[in-house]
Amino acid sequence: MSTPVLSVVVLSWNTKDLTLACLGALFGEQPKHAREVIVVDNGSHDGSADAIAQRHPQVVLLRNPDNRLYAGGNNQGAAVAKGEFVVTLNSDTEVRPGALDALVDFLREHPDHGAVAPRLSDPDGSVQHACQRFPTLLTALCYDSWWGTFWPGRGIVDRYLMRDFDHLTSRDVDQPPGACCMLRTADWRELGGFDEQLALFYNDVDLCKRIWQRGQKIRYLAEAEVMHHRGASTRNFAKMLVIWHKNRLSYYRKHYGALGAFWVRLCVRLRIWEEWRKIGRRNRGDKGRRDAERDHLRQAQRELWSS
């Protein structure tokens, strides 16, 4: 087998049918650029690894005994990549013909760009609005509190979520959709891949931030399309919200220092306080349910503050 131009890293965790569909789309086209497919099975217990090995014996299959989460699993796959380019591809995606070749072509033709990502679409073909600008300290305040429901806070949230962008045209962006993102393998390794302190969330935001900090741009390429079933893996993960907050706190600590960590903790306290009040209003006359929901909130808060 010739040396691949592209290494495709697919991380799978209890998404057997979706992963098989993802691989079916990858192997269902004749790519212009030779590729290898690396599947990292993160300790699935639904028979994913055996099904992948049987259906697609040509893949490089790495079987983990446990769940190393998103950052660790993708780093593991990228570490064995042989291609000039590496793309992390969620298991809940299906590439449209020519999409990955278009990403490779773009990076080859634009040396000033450090990464490129495709347009994501829902199964019905509608575009997913998934690009974002980098979060700021004001983003945290407005996103976590009622400030974000009124002007000017609403404008800050809208700007962060790029609601001014229709996602139908190509442009440079801060942070493209994380479900499919391609880098040069040399750049990936110089950057150190995903920060594993951001195990499940914000690792893609951090990687994009570091790409921009080294003077490279990131392209959203609307002409390349990848179909995406939203959140199939994270939907199965317990305590997802607590991990999201912990990873966000780590991101702000990394990029804004002690002030950023303090600020995010304060913003999260505002959110918890608002949720506490909502629980009371929701459960008027039902003390047992109200106390149970508030106990759950206390436990989540304790787990968050332990980071």
BALOBA-1460 file (C-alpha; in Angstrom, 3 decimals):
// residues 307
<rec num="1" residu="m" x="0.000" y="0.000" z="0.000"/>
<rec num="2" residu="s" x="1.313" y="3.468" z="-0.931"/>
<rec num="3" residu="t" x="1.907" y="6.070" z="1.752"/>
<rec num="4" residu="p" x="-1.416" y="7.822" z="2.400"/>
<rec num="5" residu="v" x="-1.847" y="11.526" z="1.782"/>
<rec num="6" residu="l" x="-4.606" y="11.756" z="4.387"/>
<rec num="7" residu="s" x="-5.114" y="10.027" z="7.729"/>
<rec num="8" residu="v" x="-8.726" y="9.973" z="8.902"/>
<rec num="9" residu="v" x="-9.122" y="9.497" z="12.656"/>
<rec num="10" residu="v" x="-12.572" y="8.301" z="13.745"/>
<rec num="11" residu="l" x="-13.305" y="8.078" z="17.456"/>
<rec num="12" residu="s" x="-16.049" y="5.630" z="18.418"/>
<rec num="13" residu="w" x="-17.812" y="5.158" z="21.720"/>
<rec num="14" residu="n" x="-21.008" y="3.067" z="21.778"/>
<rec num="15" residu="t" x="-22.153" y="4.343" z="18.374"/>
<rec num="16" residu="k" x="-21.858" y="1.084" z="16.435"/>
<rec num="17" residu="d" x="-24.461" y="1.735" z="13.751"/>
<rec num="18" residu="l" x="-23.391" y="5.336" z="13.239"/>
<rec num="19" residu="t" x="-19.712" y="4.386" z="13.107"/>
<rec num="20" residu="l" x="-20.421" y="1.712" z="10.503"/>
<rec num="21" residu="a" x="-22.368" y="4.256" z="8.459"/>
<rec num="22" residu="c" x="-19.484" y="6.725" z="8.804"/>
<rec num="23" residu="l" x="-16.998" y="4.123" z="7.559"/>
<rec num="24" residu="g" x="-19.382" y="3.063" z="4.810"/>
<rec num="25" residu="a" x="-19.398" y="6.626" z="3.477"/>
<rec num="26" residu="l" x="-15.599" y="6.857" z="3.675"/>
<rec num="27" residu="f" x="-15.073" y="3.608" z="1.785"/>
<rec num="28" residu="g" x="-18.001" y="4.218" z="-0.546"/>
<rec num="29" residu="e" x="-16.099" y="6.727" z="-2.680"/>
<rec num="30" residu="q" x="-12.923" y="6.580" z="-4.737"/>
<rec num="31" residu="p" x="-10.832" y="9.419" z="-3.272"/>
<rec num="32" residu="k" x="-8.423" y="11.478" z="-5.318"/>
<rec num="33" residu="h" x="-5.930" y="11.442" z="-2.472"/>
<rec num="34" residu="a" x="-4.904" y="8.122" z="-0.923"/>
<rec num="35" residu="r" x="-6.115" y="7.792" z="2.628"/>
<rec num="36" residu="e" x="-5.885" y="5.579" z="5.647"/>
<rec num="37" residu="v" x="-8.668" y="5.270" z="8.193"/>
<rec num="38" residu="i" x="-7.798" y="4.917" z="11.866"/>
<rec num="39" residu="v" x="-10.602" y="3.991" z="14.243"/>
<rec num="40" residu="v" x="-10.114" y="4.401" z="17.970"/>
<rec num="41" residu="d" x="-12.716" y="2.447" z="19.915"/>
<rec num="42" residu="n" x="-12.973" y="4.037" z="23.350"/>
<rec num="43" residu="g" x="-14.022" y="1.014" z="25.380"/>
<rec num="44" residu="s" x="-17.421" y="0.556" z="23.723"/>
<rec num="45" residu="h" x="-19.652" y="-2.151" z="25.175"/>
<rec num="46" residu="d" x="-22.077" y="-2.373" z="22.231"/>
<rec num="47" residu="g" x="-19.920" y="-4.616" z="20.038"/>
<rec num="48" residu="s" x="-18.594" y="-1.712" z="17.964"/>
<rec num="49" residu="a" x="-14.978" y="-2.877" z="17.719"/>
<rec num="50" residu="d" x="-15.809" y="-6.412" z="16.574"/>
<rec num="51" residu="a" x="-18.358" y="-5.125" z="14.063"/>
<rec num="52" residu="i" x="-15.831" y="-2.655" z="12.639"/>
<rec num="53" residu="a" x="-13.124" y="-5.318" z="12.358"/>
<rec num="54" residu="q" x="-15.518" y="-7.671" z="10.565"/>
<rec num="55" residu="r" x="-17.081" y="-5.126" z="8.199"/>
<rec num="56" residu="h" x="-13.983" y="-3.045" z="7.455"/>
<rec num="57" residu="p" x="-10.811" y="-5.089" z="8.036"/>
<rec num="58" residu="q" x="-8.756" y="-2.488" z="6.136"/>
<rec num="59" residu="v" x="-9.017" y="0.079" z="8.957"/>
<rec num="60" residu="v" x="-6.313" y="0.572" z="11.569"/>
<rec num="61" residu="l" x="-8.334" y="-0.358" z="14.654"/>
<rec num="62" residu="l" x="-7.143" y="0.688" z="18.111"/>
<rec num="63" residu="r" x="-9.113" y="-0.936" z="20.926"/>
<rec num="64" residu="n" x="-9.076" y="0.842" z="24.281"/>
<rec num="65" residu="p" x="-10.184" y="-1.038" z="27.398"/>
<rec num="66" residu="d" x="-11.811" y="2.116" z="28.741"/>
<rec num="67" residu="n" x="-13.064" y="5.509" z="27.602"/>
<rec num="68" residu="r" x="-10.144" y="7.901" z="27.120"/>
<rec num="69" residu="l" x="-12.594" y="10.629" z="26.163"/>
<rec num="70" residu="y" x="-12.466" y="12.843" z="23.100"/>
<rec num="71" residu="a" x="-9.084" y="14.527" z="23.428"/>
<rec num="72" residu="g" x="-7.177" y="11.437" z="24.531"/>
<rec num="73" residu="g" x="-8.765" y="9.141" z="21.964"/>
<rec num="74" residu="n" x="-8.152" y="11.469" z="19.035"/>
<rec num="75" residu="n" x="-4.572" y="12.118" z="20.140"/>
<rec num="76" residu="q" x="-4.022" y="8.368" z="20.270"/>
<rec num="77" residu="g" x="-5.277" y="7.944" z="16.712"/>
<rec num="78" residu="a" x="-3.333" y="10.910" z="15.330"/>
<rec num="79" residu="a" x="-0.125" y="9.605" z="16.953"/>
<rec num="80" residu="v" x="-0.036" y="6.677" z="14.492"/>
<rec num="81" residu="a" x="-1.111" y="8.722" z="11.448"/>
<rec num="82" residu="k" x="1.129" y="8.300" z="8.395"/>
<rec num="83" residu="g" x="-0.497" y="10.862" z="6.102"/>
<rec num="84" residu="e" x="0.674" y="14.360" z="5.227"/>
<rec num="85" residu="f" x="-2.680" y="15.571" z="6.541"/>
<rec num="86" residu="v" x="-4.812" y="14.403" z="9.457"/>
<rec num="87" residu="v" x="-8.532" y="14.934" z="9.935"/>
<rec num="88" residu="t" x="-10.488" y="14.191" z="13.091"/>
<rec num="89" residu="l" x="-13.918" y="12.943" z="12.076"/>
<rec num="90" residu="n" x="-16.757" y="12.258" z="14.480"/>
<rec num="91" residu="s" x="-18.315" y="8.826" z="14.284"/>
<rec num="92" residu="d" x="-21.740" y="10.435" z="13.822"/>
<rec num="93" residu="t" x="-20.812" y="11.915" z="10.443"/>
<rec num="94" residu="e" x="-21.017" y="10.780" z="6.834"/>
<rec num="95" residu="v" x="-18.704" y="12.506" z="4.362"/>
<rec num="96" residu="r" x="-20.181" y="13.511" z="1.034"/>
<rec num="97" residu="p" x="-18.155" y="12.492" z="-2.056"/>
<rec num="98" residu="g" x="-15.166" y="14.718" z="-2.623"/>
<rec num="99" residu="a" x="-15.441" y="16.606" z="0.677"/>
<rec num="100" residu="l" x="-12.166" y="15.417" z="2.233"/>
<rec num="101" residu="d" x="-10.308" y="15.764" z="-1.062"/>
<rec num="102" residu="a" x="-11.456" y="19.408" z="-1.207"/>
<rec num="103" residu="l" x="-10.056" y="20.025" z="2.277"/>
<rec num="104" residu="v" x="-6.703" y="18.499" z="1.300"/>
<rec num="105" residu="d" x="-6.591" y="20.615" z="-1.861"/>
<rec num="106" residu="f" x="-7.319" y="23.762" z="0.112"/>
<rec num="107" residu="l" x="-4.487" y="23.228" z="2.597"/>
<rec num="108" residu="r" x="-2.059" y="22.396" z="-0.204"/>
<rec num="109" residu="e" x="-2.960" y="25.604" z="-2.027"/>
<rec num="110" residu="h" x="-3.032" y="27.869" z="1.062"/>
<rec num="111" residu="p" x="0.100" y="27.524" z="3.193"/>
<rec num="112" residu="d" x="-0.964" y="30.437" z="5.400"/>
<rec num="113" residu="h" x="-3.923" y="28.413" z="6.696"/>
<rec num="114" residu="g" x="-3.358" y="25.975" z="9.546"/>
<rec num="115" residu="a" x="-6.700" y="24.172" z="9.432"/>
<rec num="116" residu="v" x="-9.806" y="23.772" z="7.319"/>
<rec num="117" residu="a" x="-13.269" y="22.414" z="8.075"/>
<rec num="118" residu="p" x="-16.312" y="21.599" z="5.936"/>
<rec num="119" residu="r" x="-19.912" y="22.692" z="6.038"/>
<rec num="120" residu="l" x="-21.947" y="20.405" z="8.277"/>
<rec num="121" residu="s" x="-25.486" y="19.480" z="7.308"/>
<rec num="122" residu="d" x="-28.391" y="17.753" z="8.992"/>
<rec num="123" residu="p" x="-29.669" y="14.486" z="7.474"/>
<rec num="124" residu="d" x="-32.350" y="16.511" z="5.617"/>
<rec num="125" residu="g" x="-29.634" y="18.640" z="3.992"/>
<rec num="126" residu="s" x="-30.144" y="21.831" z="5.989"/>
<rec num="127" residu="v" x="-26.963" y="23.586" z="7.050"/>
<rec num="128" residu="q" x="-25.791" y="23.433" z="10.655"/>
<rec num="129" residu="h" x="-24.756" y="26.774" z="12.125"/>
<rec num="130" residu="a" x="-21.772" y="25.544" z="14.112"/>
<rec num="131" residu="c" x="-18.970" y="28.102" z="13.662"/>
<rec num="132" residu="q" x="-18.214" y="30.333" z="16.633"/>
<rec num="133" residu="r" x="-15.945" y="33.180" z="17.632"/>
<rec num="134" residu="f" x="-13.565" y="32.685" z="20.511"/>
<rec num="135" residu="p" x="-15.250" y="33.116" z="23.907"/>
<rec num="136" residu="t" x="-14.314" y="36.188" z="25.941"/>
<rec num="137" residu="l" x="-14.884" y="37.136" z="29.567"/>
<rec num="138" residu="l" x="-18.050" y="38.968" z="28.515"/>
<rec num="139" residu="t" x="-19.192" y="35.844" z="26.659"/>
<rec num="140" residu="a" x="-19.088" y="33.869" z="29.905"/>
<rec num="141" residu="l" x="-21.137" y="36.462" z="31.770"/>
<rec num="142" residu="c" x="-23.814" y="36.807" z="29.101"/>
<rec num="143" residu="y" x="-23.976" y="33.099" z="28.305"/>
<rec num="144" residu="d" x="-24.463" y="32.122" z="31.949"/>
<rec num="145" residu="s" x="-26.931" y="34.731" z="33.136"/>
<rec num="146" residu="w" x="-30.005" y="36.719" z="32.269"/>
<rec num="147" residu="w" x="-27.688" y="39.410" z="30.872"/>
<rec num="148" residu="g" x="-27.605" y="37.363" z="27.684"/>
<rec num="149" residu="t" x="-31.359" y="37.688" z="27.116"/>
<rec num="150" residu="f" x="-31.339" y="41.480" z="26.796"/>
<rec num="151" residu="w" x="-29.363" y="44.035" z="24.814"/>
<rec num="152" residu="p" x="-26.377" y="44.467" z="24.814"/>
<rec num="153" residu="g" x="-25.802" y="40.997" z="26.336"/>
<rec num="154" residu="r" x="-27.865" y="39.339" z="23.629"/>
<rec num="155" residu="g" x="-25.663" y="40.955" z="20.995"/>
<rec num="156" residu="i" x="-22.556" y="39.546" z="22.695"/>
<rec num="157" residu="v" x="-24.035" y="36.036" z="22.649"/>
<rec num="158" residu="d" x="-25.174" y="36.445" z="19.031"/>
<rec num="159" residu="r" x="-21.689" y="37.552" z="18.038"/>
<rec num="160" residu="y" x="-20.101" y="34.600" z="19.873"/>
<rec num="161" residu="l" x="-22.438" y="32.134" z="18.116"/>
<rec num="162" residu="m" x="-21.882" y="33.872" z="14.738"/>
<rec num="163" residu="r" x="-25.580" y="34.369" z="14.148"/>
<rec num="164" residu="d" x="-24.566" y="36.982" z="11.576"/>
<rec num="165" residu="f" x="-23.126" y="34.231" z="9.338"/>
<rec num="166" residu="d" x="-25.383" y="32.046" z="7.174"/>
<rec num="167" residu="h" x="-22.736" y="29.262" z="6.828"/>
<rec num="168" residu="l" x="-23.474" y="29.025" z="3.103"/>
<rec num="169" residu="t" x="-20.288" y="30.721" z="1.920"/>
<rec num="170" residu="s" x="-16.613" y="30.073" z="2.617"/>
<rec num="171" residu="r" x="-14.664" y="32.366" z="4.937"/>
<rec num="172" residu="d" x="-11.993" y="32.411" z="7.613"/>
<rec num="173" residu="v" x="-13.369" y="31.771" z="11.100"/>
<rec num="174" residu="d" x="-12.091" y="31.569" z="14.671"/>
<rec num="175" residu="q" x="-13.488" y="28.171" z="15.411"/>
<rec num="176" residu="p" x="-15.120" y="25.882" z="12.828"/>
<rec num="177" residu="p" x="-17.280" y="22.862" z="13.678"/>
<rec num="178" residu="g" x="-15.269" y="20.335" z="15.661"/>
<rec num="179" residu="a" x="-16.961" y="17.301" z="14.115"/>
<rec num="180" residu="c" x="-14.565" y="17.404" z="11.156"/>
<rec num="181" residu="c" x="-11.375" y="19.443" z="11.080"/>
<rec num="182" residu="m" x="-8.211" y="18.914" z="9.028"/>
<rec num="183" residu="l" x="-4.634" y="19.992" z="9.759"/>
<rec num="184" residu="r" x="-1.238" y="19.181" z="8.347"/>
<rec num="185" residu="t" x="0.075" y="16.292" z="10.411"/>
<rec num="186" residu="a" x="3.319" y="18.179" z="11.073"/>
<rec num="187" residu="d" x="1.344" y="21.136" z="12.469"/>
<rec num="188" residu="w" x="-0.794" y="18.833" z="14.605"/>
<rec num="189" residu="r" x="2.326" y="17.343" z="16.181"/>
<rec num="190" residu="e" x="4.029" y="20.705" z="16.673"/>
<rec num="191" residu="l" x="0.896" y="21.922" z="18.464"/>
<rec num="192" residu="g" x="0.688" y="18.746" z="20.545"/>
<rec num="193" residu="g" x="-2.806" y="17.865" z="19.312"/>
<rec num="194" residu="f" x="-5.708" y="18.315" z="21.715"/>
<rec num="195" residu="d" x="-5.037" y="19.437" z="25.282"/>
<rec num="196" residu="e" x="-6.120" y="16.419" z="27.340"/>
<rec num="197" residu="q" x="-6.940" y="18.650" z="30.305"/>
<rec num="198" residu="l" x="-9.913" y="19.608" z="28.116"/>
<rec num="199" residu="a" x="-11.000" y="16.002" z="27.904"/>
<rec num="200" residu="l" x="-14.426" y="16.257" z="26.293"/>
<rec num="201" residu="f" x="-15.219" y="19.903" z="25.563"/>
<rec num="202" residu="y" x="-13.340" y="23.065" z="24.571"/>
<rec num="203" residu="n" x="-10.388" y="21.029" z="23.249"/>
<rec num="204" residu="d" x="-11.268" y="22.087" z="19.696"/>
<rec num="205" residu="v" x="-11.675" y="25.728" z="20.774"/>
<rec num="206" residu="d" x="-8.254" y="25.613" z="22.424"/>
<rec num="207" residu="l" x="-6.599" y="23.981" z="19.400"/>
<rec num="208" residu="c" x="-8.052" y="26.620" z="17.073"/>
<rec num="209" residu="k" x="-6.927" y="29.372" z="19.453"/>
<rec num="210" residu="r" x="-3.369" y="28.030" z="19.373"/>
<rec num="211" residu="i" x="-3.438" y="27.816" z="15.562"/>
<rec num="212" residu="w" x="-4.388" y="31.493" z="15.336"/>
<rec num="213" residu="q" x="-1.816" y="32.438" z="17.989"/>
<rec num="214" residu="r" x="0.970" y="30.988" z="15.844"/>
<rec num="215" residu="g" x="-0.069" y="33.232" z="12.956"/>
<rec num="216" residu="q" x="-2.106" y="30.756" z="10.882"/>
<rec num="217" residu="k" x="-5.678" y="31.160" z="9.701"/>
<rec num="218" residu="i" x="-8.561" y="28.673" z="9.746"/>
<rec num="219" residu="r" x="-10.925" y="28.231" z="6.811"/>
<rec num="220" residu="y" x="-14.568" y="27.215" z="6.782"/>
<rec num="221" residu="l" x="-15.048" y="25.629" z="3.356"/>
<rec num="222" residu="a" x="-18.727" y="25.643" z="2.464"/>
<rec num="223" residu="e" x="-18.159" y="23.752" z="-0.808"/>
<rec num="224" residu="a" x="-17.180" y="20.622" z="1.146"/>
<rec num="225" residu="e" x="-20.130" y="18.943" z="2.873"/>
<rec num="226" residu="v" x="-20.267" y="16.428" z="5.706"/>
<rec num="227" residu="m" x="-23.561" y="15.173" z="7.101"/>
<rec num="228" residu="h" x="-23.668" y="15.224" z="10.883"/>
<rec num="229" residu="h" x="-26.005" y="13.572" z="13.394"/>
<rec num="230" residu="r" x="-25.701" y="16.022" z="16.267"/>
<rec num="231" residu="g" x="-24.280" y="14.887" z="19.604"/>
<rec num="232" residu="a" x="-24.769" y="11.137" z="19.279"/>
<rec num="233" residu="s" x="-21.808" y="10.223" z="21.505"/>
<rec num="234" residu="t" x="-22.050" y="12.972" z="24.110"/>
<rec num="235" residu="r" x="-25.780" y="12.333" z="24.385"/>
<rec num="236" residu="n" x="-24.869" y="8.962" z="25.930"/>
<rec num="237" residu="f" x="-22.388" y="10.368" z="28.438"/>
<rec num="238" residu="a" x="-23.445" y="10.775" z="32.066"/>
<rec num="239" residu="k" x="-22.707" y="14.034" z="33.918"/>
<rec num="240" residu="m" x="-22.026" y="15.787" z="30.612"/>
<rec num="241" residu="l" x="-22.974" y="19.256" z="31.906"/>
<rec num="242" residu="v" x="-20.550" y="19.075" z="34.824"/>
<rec num="243" residu="i" x="-17.712" y="18.034" z="32.497"/>
<rec num="244" residu="w" x="-18.638" y="20.857" z="30.105"/>
<rec num="245" residu="h" x="-18.342" y="23.398" z="32.903"/>
<rec num="246" residu="k" x="-15.077" y="21.886" z="34.174"/>
<rec num="247" residu="n" x="-13.522" y="21.931" z="30.718"/>
<rec num="248" residu="r" x="-14.704" y="25.481" z="30.130"/>
<rec num="249" residu="l" x="-13.157" y="26.519" z="33.450"/>
<rec num="250" residu="s" x="-9.867" y="24.896" z="32.389"/>
<rec num="251" residu="y" x="-9.988" y="26.721" z="29.041"/>
<rec num="252" residu="y" x="-10.477" y="30.102" z="30.697"/>
<rec num="253" residu="r" x="-7.744" y="29.376" z="33.239"/>
<rec num="254" residu="k" x="-5.367" y="28.480" z="30.406"/>
<rec num="255" residu="h" x="-6.065" y="31.510" z="28.232"/>
<rec num="256" residu="y" x="-7.068" y="34.160" z="30.795"/>
<rec num="257" residu="g" x="-5.132" y="33.040" z="33.849"/>
<rec num="258" residu="a" x="-6.377" y="33.232" z="37.441"/>
<rec num="259" residu="l" x="-8.698" y="36.110" z="36.555"/>
<rec num="260" residu="g" x="-10.400" y="33.977" z="33.895"/>
<rec num="261" residu="a" x="-10.876" y="31.055" z="36.279"/>
<rec num="262" residu="f" x="-12.284" y="33.333" z="38.991"/>
<rec num="263" residu="w" x="-14.587" y="35.038" z="36.509"/>
<rec num="264" residu="v" x="-16.022" y="31.797" z="35.133"/>
<rec num="265" residu="r" x="-16.630" y="30.467" z="38.643"/>
<rec num="266" residu="l" x="-18.530" y="33.657" z="39.409"/>
<rec num="267" residu="c" x="-20.578" y="33.350" z="36.211"/>
<rec num="268" residu="v" x="-21.397" y="29.714" z="36.955"/>
<rec num="269" residu="r" x="-22.555" y="30.740" z="40.431"/>
<rec num="270" residu="l" x="-24.955" y="33.148" z="38.756"/>
<rec num="271" residu="r" x="-26.288" y="30.307" z="36.614"/>
<rec num="272" residu="i" x="-26.638" y="27.999" z="39.619"/>
<rec num="273" residu="w" x="-28.441" y="30.714" z="41.572"/>
<rec num="274" residu="e" x="-30.874" y="31.228" z="38.678"/>
<rec num="275" residu="e" x="-31.420" y="27.478" z="38.380"/>
<rec num="276" residu="w" x="-32.056" y="27.279" z="42.141"/>
<rec num="277" residu="r" x="-34.831" y="29.846" z="41.779"/>
<rec num="278" residu="k" x="-36.287" y="28.063" z="38.739"/>
<rec num="279" residu="i" x="-36.440" y="24.801" z="40.689"/>
<rec num="280" residu="g" x="-38.417" y="26.568" z="43.398"/>
<rec num="281" residu="r" x="-40.879" y="28.044" z="40.909"/>
<rec num="282" residu="r" x="-41.210" y="24.760" z="39.000"/>
<rec num="283" residu="n" x="-42.018" y="22.743" z="42.103"/>
<rec num="284" residu="r" x="-44.314" y="24.933" z="44.135"/>
<rec num="285" residu="g" x="-46.333" y="22.630" z="46.366"/>
<rec num="286" residu="d" x="-44.040" y="19.639" z="45.767"/>
<rec num="287" residu="k" x="-41.381" y="19.913" z="48.471"/>
<rec num="288" residu="g" x="-39.993" y="16.406" z="47.869"/>
<rec num="289" residu="r" x="-39.271" y="17.002" z="44.187"/>
<rec num="290" residu="r" x="-37.938" y="20.491" z="44.859"/>
<rec num="291" residu="d" x="-35.502" y="19.198" z="47.500"/>
<rec num="292" residu="a" x="-34.395" y="16.311" z="45.263"/>
<rec num="293" residu="e" x="-33.632" y="18.648" z="42.341"/>
<rec num="294" residu="r" x="-31.768" y="21.050" z="44.594"/>
<rec num="295" residu="d" x="-29.733" y="18.186" z="46.085"/>
<rec num="296" residu="h" x="-28.752" y="17.188" z="42.548"/>
<rec num="297" residu="l" x="-27.738" y="20.789" z="41.871"/>
<rec num="298" residu="r" x="-25.623" y="20.873" z="45.056"/>
<rec num="299" residu="q" x="-23.849" y="17.664" z="44.026"/>
<rec num="300" residu="a" x="-23.103" y="19.071" z="40.559"/>
<rec num="301" residu="q" x="-21.741" y="22.210" z="42.171"/>
<rec num="302" residu="r" x="-19.467" y="20.219" z="44.467"/>
<rec num="303" residu="e" x="-18.100" y="18.231" z="41.520"/>
<rec num="304" residu="l" x="-17.486" y="21.424" z="39.594"/>
<rec num="305" residu="w" x="-15.687" y="23.197" z="42.430"/>
<rec num="306" residu="s" x="-13.425" y="20.175" z="42.916"/>
<rec num="307" residu="s" x="-11.614" y="21.033" z="39.647"/>
